[in-house]
């Protein structure tokens, strides 16, 4: 319900929600089934951060390039990209928050 309140596009972007060991929540995107490590708590904030990241970063690079997204950290989105020799790169999102990306 919270995803629908953030945006209808975000709601449609989520294909599946699983509760893993230790009660960790993992979302899977409708496009390419990208795992999104969601963690616990701060649902609204994490969904807004995910929506902003997807619109501002993923829409330019393509979801097929993503290995996973990790939203468990308060001040950054950690991302692992497929097929890139650069190990870690930090960029800024539209939200002004640091986005740490792992490539490789």
N, C-alpha and C positions, 0 to 999 in steps of 0.2 A: 504494500500500500504506500509506503514511504517513497519508493522509486517512482510510482505514478504521480505523486505530488511534486517530485523534483522536475520530471519531464516525461512526457509520453514516449519520446525517443529512448530515454534511459530505460524505462520499463520494458520496452520491446527489445532492447539490447541484451537483457538478461535472459538466458535460455534455461538455466538450471541453478539451483541453490542446494549445496550439500553441507552437512555438518560432519566434519572430519573428527579424527581423534582429538582429545583434549578440548572438545566443543568448539574448535575453530571453524568458522564459516568460510566456504569457498564458493564463489560465484563462477559460472561459465557463461561466456558471451554467446549470443546467437550467431554471430559472425566468426567463423573459424574455431569456435569452442575454446577461446583463450581463458585459462584459469585466472581468476582474480582472487588472490588471498585477501580476505576481508577482515579476518580476525573477529574480535568481539567488541561491542559497544560503539558509541558515536555513529550510529547508522546513518542519520541524515547528513552529517558532515562528510562521511566517507563516500556516500552516494553522490553528493555535489562535487567532491574532488574527482571522483571517477568520471562523472559526466563531463566536467571541464577538461580533464586530461584527454578523454576520447575525442571530444570535439576539436580541441586545439592541437593535439599532437598526433593521435592515431589517424585522424582523417587525412593528414598529409603524408603519412608514411605507409599506411595500410595495415589492417589487422593481421594479415598473413605474415607480417614481419615479427609479430609478438610471440614470445615463448610464454611469458606470464606477466602479471601485474600484481604488485603487493601494496596494499593500502593500510597495513598495520601501523605505520609510523605517522605521528602527528603532523610533522612539518615537511613530509616529502612523499612522493610516489616513487617506488622502486620498480624498475622495469627491466626485464631481460629480453633483448631483441635477438632474433635468429640471424645467423650468417653475417656477422660483422666482426672484424678483427680487433676493434677497440674494446678494451675490457670494461671501463667505467667512464661514463660521461655525465656531468651534471648540467642540466638546463633549467630554464625557468618556464613555468606554465602561465597561462592567462591569469591564474589566481595569484601570481607573484610568489608562489611557494617553490621551493627547490624540488626538482625531480631528478632523482638519481637513477641513471639507466645503466644496466649491465648489458654489455653486448658480447656476443660470441657463441 
